[in-house]
Structures are given as structure tokens and as C-alpha cells.
Amino acid sequence: MTVVIHHNPDCGTSRNTLEMIRSSGEEPVVIEYLKTGWTRPQLLALFAGAGLTPRSALRVSKSPAEELGLTDPSVSDETILEAMLEHPVLVNRPIVVTPKGIRLCRPSEKVLEILENADIGEFTKEDGEKVTAKG
């Protein structure tokens, strides 16, 4: 099974998600999207698979979304998508792809919905929160 995580190593949620994947016995392909950027087909496929729209995947906190005027309800999804291609940080993360589906893993335990072996027992997040996972 191939697992792919679109990851930001500076994000605690992304790091927790990555460790949950590893706790399930998988070593995922890690794509640091802030370094690689996004392509239009890639984002459209990820959003479609996860049931997201550009607006619902827009990262508002700790991003330039507001200063770029993207939080205004009148801004189209196409405009938001174009901005995401120019500013990869605008895409909320982590996004994980497995044969069982695609998820925006916020909170990080959403990844358990799409892991082959979700029974990782008790997992302690970086902030000390405990998650008990049974597949």
C-alpha cells in the first residue's frame, strides 16, 4: 500500500499525522508541498477525492489569505485556486492519500479513517493529547 502525505514539517498537526501513519506500520511518501508547490490538476484531484472545495481547503490562519482578500465570500473558488498555486501555504494541511481515500487531516486523527491498519493503540500527540485508535 502506498500512502502519501502532503506535509509541512513546521506544523504540529502535520507531524502528528505523519507519526500516526508510521505507527500504523506504513512509511509514507512525504511531499513537502511548501518546497515543491502544487499543480492545478494535483489540487483539483486532491480536493475532489477529499470532498473539498478551494474555499473549504483554504488556510486562513498563519497565511496571507486575508491580506490577499481571499476570505471575502464573494471571491470565487477559481480565484482561490489560482492563489493557492502561487502561494502553496494557502492550502490547509496535511492532506493524506491512501488506497482507502483522501483526507484533509485536521484534526490529525482523521488519518485513521483511511489507514489500512488504523489500530495503532494509544497515540500521544505533541501537545500531550491522547488518542486511542482501534481499527
URVENWO-V378375 format. One record per backbone hydrogen bond with DSSP energy under -1.0 kcal/mol. CO is the residue of the C=O (numbers start at 1). NH is the residue of the N-H. If there is no record, write none. Layout:
co/nh
CO/NH
CO/NH
This chain:
co/nh
3/29
4/97
5/31
6/95
8/11
11/15
12/16
13/17
14/18
15/19
16/20
17/21
18/22
19/23
20/24
21/26
22/25
29/5
31/7
31/33
32/35
32/36
33/37
39/43
40/44
41/45
42/46
43/47
44/48
45/49
46/50
47/52
53/57
55/58
57/92
64/68
65/70
66/69
72/75
76/80
77/81
78/82
79/83
80/84
81/85
82/86
83/87
87/90
88/91
90/59
94/105
95/6
96/103
97/4
98/101
101/98
103/96
104/106
107/110
108/111
109/112
110/113
111/114
118/120
121/133
123/131
125/128
129/125
131/123
133/121
